[in-house]
Amino acid sequence: MDTTFLLAGGDRRQFWLSRLLRPLGRIYSVGVPELADCLPEAPVDVLILPTPCLNSSGRLRAAAVEGLDPAALRGVYDVHTRVYGGALPRTVEALLPGCGTVCDLLRDPTVAAVNGRLTAEAAVSLVMEQTEDTLFARPCLVLGWGRIGKPLAILLSGLGAEVHVAARRPEIRAEAAQLGFAVRDFETPGSAPAVVFNTVPAPALSRPAMEALGADTLWVELASAPGGLPADWQPPFSVLNGNSLPGRRLPRAAARALLEGILSREVM
């Protein structure tokens, strides 16, 4: 018997997932961009929630601005339904009472690594589009050296940018230096870069280092909330919102990564 899938909410990653899943079973959807709402009459085998899962109001991210009420899904899942999504809340049981097994795809190392590379690629394209300028020979500062920061620094270097990396741990700075990047800590003010790419999900730069950034600097926020800018400080420079870039700019590639994470756990 065909596996039944329900894609609930999300962005164009869910749209592309629906296409990729068609050969594997029957597809239902609700609140997905460009797909008609079609709910099953019986609980589905697999329920795929958005990546990231919730909006600021605690509803499922969906095509509608206000999001999708999780209560709308009651009756279309049961204890046998496998639930997937990204950045899922810790209290999934309260969100979907009586659901089956739950998997946060962004905690899968392979999916997270691909998502980091896609974020890096999308961030570079976003900057080039917004500034209408080249990154060649321009000083760029990457804050953090994780799944986004490392591939981002490598990508920027390949484009000929002058790449600086800021990290707190000495061994991480040593790794970045071995790859040929200029390194610094978060405390010491340095020369103002043309672009700052923040991947740290909390303010990391010291206040003097922040204030040393000039009005011509462009800050690209790639981290999850609260991000790298202090809430009580009005920056003198421009800030680009880089949240959920894979879904916004590379949804087809991001959907393939999510599919791999799902199929690694499903027996079709």
N, C-alpha and C positions, 0 to 999 in steps of 0.2 A: 504494500500500500504506500502511496506517495506520502512523503513528509509534508505536514502543513506548517506554513510560516505566517506569522503576523508581524508586519513592520509598523511600529507605532510611533508617530512623530519623527522628528529629526530634520536633517537638511538633505541636500542632494546626494549625500552618501547613501541614504536610505533608498533613494530613487534608483541609483546604480546597483545597489544590493538586490533590489527586486528583480532586475534584469539578470544578474549573475545567478540568482537562485532559481530562476524559472525551470532549468532542466532538472532540478532536484526535487521538485514537489509543487504543491499548490500554494499560491501567494495571495495573502490578504493584506490590506493596508488601511491605516487611518491616520490622518494628519500629516501625510508625506507629500512634499512638493511634487506637483505634476501627476500625482496618482489619485484616482477616485477612491473615496472611502468605501470599503467593502469589508464588513465584519463577518466572521464565520458564525455558523449556527452552533458549533460545538467547540470545546477547548482545543487550541492548536497544540502541535508538538513543540514548536519553537516560537518564542516571542522575542523580537529584537527591538530594544529600546534605543533612544538616540545616543549619540556620542558628541559632546557630553550629554548626560541624561536630563538634568533639570535646568530650568531657567531660574531667574532670580526670585520668582514667585513660588517656587517649589512645585511647579507643574512640569510635565514632560515638554521638552522643546519640540515645537511643531511648526508647520507651515503658517498657522495662525499666530499672530504676534503674542496673544495671551497664553499660548501653549495649550497642551492637552491635559485634561483632568484625568489622573490615573483611575479614578472611579469609573470612567467610561469603558475600561477594559475588563471590568468584572463580568464573569460569565464566559470569557473567551480564553481563559487559562485555568489550569487546575494544578494539583500536586505533581502531575506528570509533565508539566510544561517546563522546558528548559529556557531560561531567561538569559539574554545577552544584552550588553550595552557598554557604554564607556563612561568613566568617572561616576559610577553608580554610588548612590548614598549608602551609608553603612546600614541604614534601617530599611533595606529593600522589603523586608517582611511587612513593615507598616505601609509601604507604598503599594505593594501587591500582596495583600494577605492571602495565604493559601497557595502561593506559587511553588514551583518545584525548584530545581537546582539553579543557582545564579552564578554567572561568570562576568567579571568586569574585564572587557577586552583590553583596556588600556593598562591593565596589570600583567598582561601577557608580554613577556620580554620581546618576542619577535614582532608583535603588533606595535608595541611601544617604540621599538627601534625604527621601524618603517615610518611610523607617524612622526617621529623626530626628524627624519630625513626629509619627509614631505613638508613639514613645517619650515625647515631651513630653506628649501627651494622656494616655497611660496613667499617667505619673508623677503628674500632677495628680489623676486619679481614685483612684490608690492612696493618696495622702496624705489625700484627703477621706474615703475609706473607713476608713482606719486611725485617723485622729484624730477622726472624727465632728464635725469643726469646719469653719467656713468659712475660705477664704483671703482673703476681702475685708478690706482694710485691714491685713492681717498682713504684717510684714516678711519677705521671702524673699530669700535670697542664691543666685544662680546662678553656679557656678564653671565658667568656660569659655564660649566664644562660637563654638561650631562648629555642626555639623549638628543637635545636640540643644539646646545652650544658647540659641541665638538664637530658634528657634520656642518654646522653653519660656518664655523671658522675655516674649515677645509674648503668649503664651497667659495667663500669670499676670497680666500687666498688664490684659488684657481682663476678667479676673475681679475686678479692683479691688485686687489685692495691691500692696503697696509693694515694688517690685522693685529689687534691687541686683545689679549684675553685676561679677564679679571676672575680670580678664584680665591677662596679663603684658605684652602689647605695647601701647604707647601708642596706636597707630593703631586698634587694636581697641576700646580703651576709648573713644576719640573717636567711633567709629561707634555704640557703645552709647549714649553720651551724647546724640548727635544724635537718637536715637530716644526720648529722654526718660527713660532709666534712670539711676539713681544708679550711679556707677562707683567702683571701688576696685582696688588691687593685691592681690597675695597676701601681702604682707609685713606690712601695717599692721593691728593689731587694731582691730576696729570694734565697734559695739554688737551684741549677740547677736541674730541673727534667729530667727524662729519656726521656719523651715524652711531647710535648706541642700540644694540640689540639686547634686550633684557630677557633672560630665561629663568631668573630666580623668582619664586613666588612670594617674595617679601622684600621690603626695602633692604638693600645690601650695601649700596654705596654710602659712605659717611656723608654727613651734611656738607662739610667743606668740599668733598669730591663732587657732590651734586651741584653745589653752587658754582663750581669751576666750569661747568658745562655752559657753553655760550648760546646765545640766541639763535645762532645758525645751526646748532646741533639738532638732529632729528632723532627722537627716541621711539623705538619700535618695541611695543609691549607684547611679548610672546608668552609670558608666564600666566598661570592661573591666578585667580584672586588671592590676596589683594594686589598682587603685582609689585613692581619695583619702585613705585613712586609713593612717597609719604602722603597720606590722605590729607594732612594739614598743611600741605605746601603747594603753592601754585607755581609750576615750572615756567621758566621764561622761554622755553623752547617748544617746538611742535612735537606732538605725540601721535603716533599711529597705532590704532587698535589692531593687534595681530592675533586676537583670540580665535580659536577654531579655524585657523587658516587652511588646514587640509580640506575641511568640508566646504569652505568658501571658495577656494581657488583650484583645488585638485581633487574634487569629490570622487571621480572615477577611480583614480589610483588609491585613494583612501578606502574606498569600498572594497577593492581587491584585498587590501591588507586585513580588513575586518572579516572578509569571507574566509581567508586562510585561518584566522583565529577560531572562527566558528567550526570550520570543517575539521580542524585538528582535534575537536572534541565530539563531533557527531559521527555516528555510524549510519551512512545512508544506504 
